[in-house]
Amino acid sequence: MQIKFSLSHKGLILVAVVLAFELLFVGALNSMLAEAEQVAAKESRSKEIVGKTNHIFQLYDDEVRTVRAFQDAGYSGHEHAERFFNDHQKLIEEARALSQLVHDNPAQIKTVESIEHSAIDLNRILTKGFELFESNRPGIGAAYIEHCKPDIYKAKKNLQNGLQQLMTAQEKIIAESPAAQAHARQDQKKLLQVGILLNILFTLALALFFVRGITSRVQMVAINSSRLVRGQPLNPLIKGSDEIAELDRVFHEMADALTEAARLKQEFVAMISHDLRTPLTSVKGFLHLLSQDGYGAVPQKVKDRTQLAERNVARLISLIDDLLAVEKLEAGKLDISPELIPLSPVISRSVEAVRVFAEEHAVSLQAEPVEINVFADGDRLVQVLVNLLSNAVKFSPPNSVVMVSVHEQDDWVELRVTDSGCGIPADHLESVFDRFKQVRASDDRKKGGTGLGLAICKSIVEQHGGTVGVTSQEGKGSTFFFRIPTRQTP
């Protein structure tokens, strides 16, 4: 059974692996540091042992000198005995202290025990001899010492041998300690170097895993997004079972749905173009002939109803034309052939095209004379201006003026259509160029219109590389403007 991991699970595993590696590295480093500390502690203890051993040697030498001084004094003199006992007691105490320092070394424990026993034996024999001499029995004391000479010699020998053996062992440790510490430092340095190298390699491996496993797959989703916008086929589905693979799967499903929607939309546009517009045009022609007595005289009431029906059919045909224009603009099929042309004829043609409509609404049209060239498609600019002027006339009160003005700005020309109508509410300014958007719900019934004219204007201007906008104040009128280049832009 295949185990499926989400991105969160992969992230946790990634962090766990890094953490485990770091813990191993820190553990190994701590182990080496502890080993180095043990070497240093061992050297320090060996130096302390050597110090105590030297002290025992010194005490032993003091004892020997005290005994000789006692002999030279004819085995008399209480101060010699007292000095001997003090020195020997210190020697025994130092020997016992040594046993504490070597408690973890069985071989050295035996050596220290031998030193301690030899010191005790020597103390026992000499103590008894000093007691005999001090009790005014020098002959017996001398005989006792003479009798114990083999034991004294053996105790001294064992004491000296033990001290020398212990001293040699500790001096060897002290001598080897610098090399051991240097070796430990070298091992630590190697471990650090290897650890740093492994960290770098591990980081690169994780980065590669991240790039290949996450970033590249996210980039693939982004590429598919661009392909969807351009209408190109999408890349194959991303393999895996994590969130990115799921996102790509949903994205493919969405792309399939959009493709199907686009197909249905094309079929709808084709149906409108062929199955609606053609019969509606025929109906409009028939109604026109009927209202003009083309089929014989008809009553005036019938003419009025026929003319109303003709206007409604014309409005439907206009809606269909606008829908087809929007579709062509979106598909990039609307022919726009920009060239360097004078702006004055464009404005004149637009004003003349709307003049009759303006007179019916008792609105005056005014345009500033200009001597400016623009890089644009003249017919399409006329289409934009006619639409803006028609809207301005429809929403202007009788006996008002609609003004066309031109403002030159560097490599751009801004055309403004200003009216003194009812204005646009502030919350509608940003959406007024959206499709099927009317400022008020009743506008399409009272003023007519499809809600597509401004959207078409915006698309035409943007295909020229320009921008559109509007400023308005309720009750005081509106100014629609658009900017177009005066020369060909790169």
Residue pairs with C-beta under 8 A, 6 or more apart in sequence:
4 241
4 242
5 13
5 241
5 242
6 241
6 242
6 243
7 214
7 242
7 243
7 244
10 213
10 242
14 206
14 209
18 202
18 206
21 198
21 202
25 191
25 195
25 198
25 199
28 191
29 188
29 191
29 192
29 195
32 184
32 187
32 188
32 191
33 188
35 184
36 181
36 184
36 185
36 188
39 177
39 180
39 181
39 184
40 177
40 181
42 173
42 177
43 173
43 174
43 177
43 181
45 101
46 170
46 171
46 173
46 174
46 177
47 170
47 174
48 101
49 98
49 101
49 102
49 166
49 170
50 167
50 170
50 171
50 174
52 94
52 97
52 98
52 101
53 98
53 163
53 166
53 167
53 170
54 167
55 94
56 91
56 94
56 95
56 98
56 115
56 163
57 163
59 87
59 88
59 90
59 91
59 94
60 91
60 159
60 160
60 163
62 83
62 87
63 84
63 87
63 88
63 91
63 126
66 80
66 83
66 84
66 87
67 80
67 84
67 126
69 77
69 80
70 76
70 77
70 80
70 81
70 84
70 130
70 133
73 80
74 138
75 133
75 138
75 141
75 142
76 133
78 134
81 130
81 133
81 134
84 126
84 130
85 127
85 130
88 119
88 122
88 123
88 126
88 127
91 119
91 123
92 116
92 119
92 120
92 123
95 112
95 115
95 116
95 119
96 116
98 112
98 115
98 116
98 166
99 109
99 112
99 113
99 116
102 108
102 109
102 111
102 112
102 166
103 109
108 166
108 169
111 162
111 165
111 166
111 169
112 162
112 166
114 158
114 162
115 158
115 159
115 162
115 163
115 166
117 158
118 155
118 156
118 158
118 159
118 162
119 155
119 159
121 151
121 155
122 152
122 155
122 156
122 159
125 145
125 148
125 151
125 152
125 155
126 152
128 144
129 141
129 144
129 145
129 148
130 141
131 141
132 138
132 140
132 141
132 144
133 141
145 152
214 244
217 238
217 240
217 244
217 245
217 248
218 244
220 235
220 238
220 248
221 238
221 244
221 247
221 248
221 251
223 235
224 234
224 235
224 248
224 251
224 252
224 255
225 251
227 233
227 234
227 235
228 234
228 251
228 255
228 258
234 251
234 252
234 255
237 245
237 248
237 249
237 252
238 244
238 245
238 248
238 249
239 245
265 327
269 323
269 324
269 327
272 320
272 323
272 324
273 320
273 324
276 316
276 320
277 317
277 320
277 321
277 324
280 313
280 316
280 317
280 320
281 317
283 313
284 310
284 313
284 314
284 317
287 306
287 307
287 309
287 310
287 313
288 294
288 310
289 295
290 298
290 302
290 306
291 298
291 303
291 306
291 307
291 310
298 306
315 448
315 450
318 450
319 450
319 452
322 450
322 452
322 453
322 456
323 452
325 334
325 452
325 456
326 435
326 452
326 455
326 456
326 459
328 334
329 456
329 459
329 460
329 463
330 459
334 459
334 460
334 463
336 377
336 380
336 460
336 463
336 464
337 377
338 375
338 376
338 377
338 464
338 488
339 375
339 376
339 377
340 373
340 374
340 375
340 487
340 488
341 373
341 374
341 375
341 376
341 378
342 371
342 372
342 373
343 370
343 372
343 373
343 374
343 406
343 413
343 415
344 369
344 370
344 371
344 372
345 378
346 374
346 376
346 378
346 381
346 382
346 385
347 367
347 370
347 385
347 404
347 406
347 415
348 367
349 382
350 381
350 382
350 385
350 386
350 389
350 404
351 365
351 367
351 389
351 404
353 382
353 386
354 365
354 386
354 389
354 390
354 393
355 365
357 390
357 393
358 364
358 365
358 389
358 393
358 402
361 393
361 394
361 396
361 398
362 398
362 399
363 393
363 396
363 398
363 399
363 400
363 401
363 402
364 399
364 400
364 401
364 402
365 389
365 393
365 401
365 402
365 404
366 401
366 402
366 403
366 404
367 403
367 404
367 405
368 403
368 404
368 405
368 406
370 406
372 406
372 408
372 413
372 486
373 486
374 381
374 413
374 484
374 485
374 486
375 464
375 484
375 485
375 486
375 487
375 488
375 489
376 464
376 484
376 485
377 464
380 460
380 464
381 460
381 484
383 456
383 457
383 460
384 457
384 460
384 461
384 482
385 404
385 415
385 417
387 453
387 454
387 456
387 457
388 417
388 457
388 480
389 402
389 404
389 417
390 453
391 449
391 453
391 454
391 480
392 402
392 417
392 418
392 419
392 421
392 478
392 480
393 402
393 419
394 447
394 448
394 449
395 419
395 421
395 422
395 447
395 478
396 402
396 419
396 420
396 421
396 477
397 420
397 421
400 419
400 420
400 421
401 420
402 417
402 418
402 419
403 416
403 417
403 418
403 419
404 415
404 416
404 417
405 415
405 416
405 418
406 413
406 414
406 415
406 416
407 413
407 414
407 416
408 414
408 486
409 483
411 485
411 486
411 487
411 489
412 466
412 483
412 484
412 485
412 486
413 483
413 484
413 485
413 486
414 481
414 482
414 483
415 481
415 482
415 483
415 484
416 479
416 480
416 481
417 479
417 480
417 481
418 477
418 478
418 479
419 477
419 478
419 479
420 476
420 477
421 477
421 478
422 474
422 475
422 477
423 472
423 473
423 474
423 475
423 476
423 477
423 478
424 432
424 439
424 470
424 472
424 474
424 478
425 439
425 474
426 474
428 437
428 439
429 470
429 471
429 472
431 437
432 439
432 454
432 470
433 454
433 455
433 457
433 458
433 468
433 470
434 455
435 451
435 452
435 455
436 450
436 451
436 452
437 451
437 454
437 455
438 444
438 449
438 451
443 449
444 450
444 451
454 480
457 468
457 482
458 468
461 467
461 468
461 482
461 483
461 484
462 468
464 484
464 485
465 484
465 485
465 489
466 482
466 483
466 484
466 485
467 482
467 483
468 480
468 481
468 482
468 483
469 480
469 481
469 482
470 478
470 479
470 480
470 481
471 478
471 479
471 481
472 478
472 479
